Amino acid sequence: MTQAIGLIKRNARVAVLAVVIVVLVVITFVGYLGSQSSADQQAKLETQAKVAKVNLSIAQGQYDVAKLQADKDGLTSSPSFPVTFPSVALSAYIAGAADKYGVDLVSMSPRGAVGTEAVGGQQYVRNETNVQVSGDYESMDSFLSYLEQGQQGQFPSLRLENASFTPTGGSFTVVILTQS
């Protein structure tokens, strides 16, 4: 060990030069790794910015205010509701849906006109039919979904209210608005 210390003392300049070279190599290596990380992060940020610009242009196309206003202006000013209460067609529709989904109709009681309701500033006649059904939960769920979704063409103002169900049956009110 003393020989190594003596050798270092005699060649102090070479030892200092070796230490400086090692330090410079380490600094260069660390700087290179840092620049690679920065370059990778910059490329990632540039990619995210491009994706954001594309998403923004898509969103602007979907929500063009002028186009939405033109669509709104093209809509009819009042909803198109039936003139009379279609009780026979409604009964057939409900019975057909019950048969389709395996739900038993316990009772169906059309109450007819029970008052008025305002929609879009206009008054419409509110017609109700009380319905009681029995069946399993899955069948009743499918039955109600069908009633709510399938009404678009034939019964545009149909909605279900006052639903009350147990695991084996339930009741609800079908409401249809008609023109007064």
C-alpha positions in Angstrom: 0.0 0.0 0.0 2.9 2.4 0.8 4.3 1.6 -2.6 1.1 2.7 -4.3 1.0 6.0 -2.2 4.6 6.6 -3.1 3.9 6.0 -6.8 0.9 8.4 -6.7 3.0 11.1 -5.0 5.7 10.8 -7.7 3.0 10.9 -10.5 0.6 13.4 -8.9 0.0 15.1 -12.2 -1.0 11.9 -13.9 -3.3 10.9 -11.0 -5.0 14.3 -11.1 -5.3 14.1 -14.9 -6.9 10.6 -14.6 -9.4 11.8 -12.0 -10.3 14.8 -14.2 -10.8 12.5 -17.2 -13.1 10.1 -15.1 -15.1 13.1 -13.8 -15.5 14.5 -17.4 -16.6 11.1 -18.7 -19.2 10.8 -15.9 -20.5 14.3 -16.5 -20.8 13.6 -20.2 -22.7 10.4 -19.6 -25.1 12.0 -17.2 -25.7 14.9 -19.6 -26.3 12.5 -22.5 -28.9 10.5 -20.5 -30.6 13.8 -19.5 -30.8 15.0 -23.1 -32.2 11.7 -24.2 -34.9 11.9 -21.5 -35.7 15.5 -22.6 -35.9 14.5 -26.2 -38.2 11.6 -25.5 -40.4 13.8 -23.3 -40.5 16.5 -26.0 -41.6 13.9 -28.7 -44.3 12.6 -26.3 -45.6 16.1 -25.7 -45.6 16.9 -29.4 -47.6 13.7 -30.1 -50.1 14.6 -27.4 -50.5 18.1 -28.8 -51.3 16.7 -32.3 -53.9 14.3 -30.8 -55.5 17.1 -28.9 -55.7 19.2 -32.1 -57.4 16.4 -33.9 -59.8 15.8 -31.1 -60.6 19.5 -31.0 -61.4 19.7 -34.7 -63.6 16.6 -34.4 -65.5 18.1 -31.5 -65.9 21.4 -33.3 -67.4 19.5 -36.3 -69.9 17.8 -34.0 -70.9 20.9 -32.1 -70.9 23.5 -34.7 -73.2 26.2 -33.2 -74.4 27.4 -36.6 -75.3 23.9 -37.7 -77.1 23.2 -34.4 -79.1 26.4 -34.7 -80.1 25.5 -38.3 -81.1 22.0 -37.0 -83.2 23.7 -34.2 -84.8 26.0 -36.7 -85.8 23.1 -38.9 -87.7 21.4 -36.1 -91.4 21.7 -35.9 -92.6 24.2 -33.4 -94.9 21.8 -31.5 -94.8 18.1 -30.9 -97.0 15.9 -33.0 -99.4 14.1 -30.6 -102.4 12.1 -31.6 -105.8 13.8 -31.8 -107.7 11.1 -29.9 -106.7 8.6 -27.2 -105.8 5.4 -29.0 -107.1 3.0 -26.3 -107.6 0.0 -28.5 -104.2 0.3 -30.2 -102.5 1.0 -26.8 -104.2 -2.1 -25.2 -103.0 -4.2 -28.2 -99.5 -2.8 -27.9 -99.2 -3.5 -24.2 -100.7 -7.0 -24.6 -98.4 -7.8 -27.5 -95.4 -6.7 -25.4 -96.5 -8.7 -22.4 -96.9 -11.8 -24.6 -93.5 -11.2 -26.3 -91.6 -11.0 -23.0 -93.6 -13.6 -21.0 -95.3 -11.2 -18.6 -98.8 -11.9 -17.5 -101.3 -9.0 -17.6 -103.2 -9.1 -14.3 -105.4 -6.0 -15.2 -105.4 -3.1 -17.5 -107.8 -0.2 -16.7 -108.0 2.7 -19.1 -108.9 5.9 -17.2 -109.1 8.1 -20.2 -108.7 11.9 -19.9 -107.7 12.9 -16.4 -106.6 16.4 -16.9 -104.2 18.5 -19.0 -100.5 19.0 -19.2 -98.3 21.7 -20.7 -95.6 20.8 -23.1 -93.7 23.5 -25.0 -96.1 26.2 -23.9 -99.2 24.3 -25.2 -101.8 22.3 -23.3 -102.4 18.7 -24.0 -104.9 16.2 -22.6 -103.4 13.7 -20.2 -104.8 10.1 -20.7 -103.9 7.3 -18.3 -104.1 3.6 -18.2 -103.3 1.7 -15.0 -101.6 -1.7 -15.6 -100.8 -4.6 -13.3 -98.5 -7.4 -14.3 -96.9 -10.5 -12.9 -93.7 -12.3 -13.9 -90.1 -12.6 -13.0 -87.8 -9.6 -12.7 -85.9 -10.1 -16.0 -89.1 -10.5 -18.0 -90.7 -7.4 -16.4 -87.5 -5.4 -17.0 -87.5 -6.3 -20.7 -91.2 -5.6 -21.0 -90.9 -2.1 -19.5 -87.8 -1.3 -21.6 -89.8 -2.4 -24.7 -92.7 -0.2 -23.8 -90.5 2.8 -23.2 -88.3 2.3 -26.3 -90.8 1.0 -28.8 -93.3 3.8 -28.4 -91.3 6.2 -30.7 -93.4 5.8 -33.9 -96.9 4.7 -32.8 -97.1 6.5 -29.4 -94.8 9.5 -29.4 -96.0 10.9 -26.1 -96.1 7.6 -24.2 -94.4 7.5 -20.8 -94.5 5.3 -17.7 -95.2 6.7 -14.3 -95.8 5.4 -10.7 -94.0 2.1 -11.2 -94.1 -0.2 -8.2 -92.6 -3.7 -8.4 -91.9 -6.7 -6.3 -89.9 -9.7 -7.4 -93.1 -11.4 -8.8 -95.2 -8.5 -10.1 -96.0 -4.9 -10.1 -98.0 -2.0 -11.4 -97.5 1.2 -13.3 -99.4 3.9 -15.2 -99.1 4.5 -18.9 -99.6 8.2 -19.8 -100.3 9.3 -23.3 -100.8 13.0 -24.2 -103.3 13.9 -27.0 -104.1 17.2 -28.6 -106.9 19.1 -26.9 
